[in-house]
């Protein structure tokens, strides 16, 4: 059992025990199971490129949706004596 299969099983155990599981983790666990617990295969997933196979989770498989902009850090705020504003 590799670490990805352990991750998948932990998510299932959490669900079975009634603990909260984030949708992102649940989707990741599903994708890992789908490709035989190989993270490289998740990256190379073609489920959305095939005519008869379209996966509704495809765009979420890395824990990102594309709906939110990435937060960019602003330039450091000048400080006086290193104490902030």
N, C-alpha and C positions, 0 to 999 in steps of 0.2 A: 504494500500500500504506500503510494507516494504522498508527499505533503499536500498535493492538490486534492487527492481523494480524502485525506484526513480533514481538510478544510470543508469539503462537501459534506462529509458525514457529521461534522460538528454543527453545520448549519441545520441539517435535518434533525439532529438531536435537540438543538435549541427550539426549533419549531414544534417538535413533538412534546417538549417540556413546557410549551406555552410562553417561552421567552420571546421578546421582540427581536426580530431580525430585519435589518435594513433591506429595502428593495434592491439596492445595489449589490449587497452580498448574496442575496437570493438569486439574482440574475447571474452573477459570476459563478455561483455553484451550479446552476442549471447549465450554463455554457460549458463548464469544465466536464460535467457528466456527458454532455452531448458529444464531445470530441475525445472521450476516453481519458480524461484527467491530464491532458497535455496542454500546458499553457501556450506553447508555440502554435498549436492547432487552433486555439481561440483567436490568436492574432491572424492566422491565415484562413479563418472561416469564410466559406463561400456560400453559406446558406442564403444570403440575400442576393446572390448573383445568378442563381439557377432559376430556370423558367418555372418549374413546378414546386420549388422549395423556397419559400420566403419566410424568414423568421422575424416575428414582431419584436424580438429582443436584440436583434443584430446591432442596432446603433447604441445599445446600452451595455454591451459586453465588457467594456473597459471601465465601467463606473462613471461614464460621462455621457451626457445627453446631447450636447450641442446646443441646448436651449439657454445655457447660462454663459455669460462672458467670463473669461478667466480674470481673476483679480490681479492687477499689476501693482506692485509696490511703488509707492511714490518716492521721489528722491528724499533722502534723509532730511528731516527738519533741522535747521540750524539750532544748535543748543549753546547755552552759555555755561561754560565750565562743566559740560557733560551732564547737566542736570535736567535737560529738557527745556521746555518753554518757560 
